[in-house]
Amino acid sequence: MRNDHVTLRSTAVFDLLAPRTPAVPVKVELRYDTRDPYAVVAAFRTGRAGWVEWVFARDLLADGLIAEAGDGDVRIRPAADDPEVVVIELSSPSGHAVFEASAQELADFLDRTYDVVVPGNEHTWVNVDEALTHLISNDLT
């Protein structure tokens, strides 16, 4: 485990798509934190209500830049008609949203995460004792 914790942040604008209406731009903050080296956080600005965060695998983002990826609540794929666009679908019990984002911006963010934690070396950043302590203390209370 490493002690030199790093958090990367990048802001982007994703287009929220809905049938028969123009796309709505949504501010998104992408975050990568070495304390959870397998994950990426996408925080969506929801107006006055604040932010809604989605956490998903860094590998899912990487895979979705190339081909359709994801079997669950987060699905990512290149747009069928534009290789410079990535489609991100988010599903939850409270709704479903489809966004389009710049493939280049996502790839640049992903490359920055690889500069910090090389793919395949994520395990060297995980503090197993700390994670177990957190899980046990939350499970018993």
C-alpha positions, 0 to 999 in steps of 0.5 A: 500500500502506498501512502502518497494519496492522490485525487484527480479531478476533471470537469466536463459537460455531458449532454442529457438526452431525452426523446423529442427534446433538445439535449440538456448540458449537465456539468459533471465532475470526474474524480479518481482517488487512489484510496479506491484505485479501481473506481471512478466517480462521476458527480452530476450537477443537479441544479439547486439540489446539489450533486448526484454521484455514480461510482463505477469501475475504471475498467468499465470506462476504459472498455466503454470507450472501445466497445459496449460495456456494462451489464448493470446500472452503468453502461458505456459505449461509443456512439453508433454514428460518431466515434468522437462521442461516448454514450453513458446510460445510468439506471436506478430504481428512481429513473434512467438517464442517457448522456453523451460525452466527449470520447477524447475528454474521457480518454484524457481523464483515463490516461491521467489516472493511468499516470498515477496508478498503472492498470494491474497495479491497483492492489498496491494502493489498497490498505486491506487492514483499513478496509476490513476494519471499516467493513467490520465496524459498519457491519456490527453497528 
